[in-house]
């Protein structure tokens, strides 16, 4: 990249208070979310002072530089809208000749080089790509006009993705409560953590579904089970559930993130999973979908967070809080009508997710075409 130059970052002495909490943006990997294709950086979580900048290897980067994470997590990319310094976990590209090179084009082109950057990285605990190896990276460079046209096309796709992502991020199933409905505790309409002893006489070799916490969705009522195990391998130490049970994460940060789901199509109708699940099994008066919607309620989540117990990094919502939580209980026909409406809403959210997948692929394909692939 002959029309650019490179600058690394640095960290001021962490024990010198005069170097910190100033007004100079200082970027770390925390400021580049993993789900951003390109992060546009206007602010940073931490800031340094002029003294901190002057007494470290950090350099102040001009606006419209391209920041590339180069240590541990390699290949996250940002464009700074304000002057910024970075820590040493970045290699930063400064455009020398803007009549030849469009900074946004460079940023998008660099996303294609993530596999190559990881291949060039060396190290033990934390891999890092050296400045020398980083400088060997090359990108095709069409005319400035074509660079801008490619970026405009990609940004058009990204706007569609952003709009669809807003729908996905902000949708929560809601129930408008009729004041005439009865309010009941969850424990009266569902069993909380049914006993696995009810399947104790099944063959030890029976295949059952297995669900780690990572596979439970934050936004979808259903989830895909990717594993099966023999009953004898999961009976002890894991949480038991079966088809039409509602699973609710009880541990931080999964509870706050809204991890919950309704079990469907389990192998032999039986599943086991993380010990950090609550299992809610609806009784005849209540649809399992209704239970799911009620535990996805924002008020339940907020009050649940305030009721968590435990010390250190992990806290858990108490079983008694869940069992005693009061939910509205209309008749079954009303439940069915409301759930049908929520399912229509969920279908619209699913279409938004499909748009995200389609246009993310379009971005990847367009970037690959820069290399004529």
PyMOL commands that set and color helices and strands:
alter all, ss='L'
color gray80, all
select helices_A, chain A and resi 17-19+29-31+50-54+103-112+114-120+131-134+144-170+186-189+196-199+213-215+231-234+267-269+288-295+298-307+319-324+332-369
alter helices_A, ss='H'
color red, helices_A
select strands_A, chain A and resi 4-8+20-27+39-41+46-48+66-70+74-80+85-86+90-95+182-185+190-192+207-211+227-230+239-242+246-249+260-262+270-273+277-282+326-329
alter strands_A, ss='S'
color yellow, strands_A
deselect
rebuild
show_as cartoon
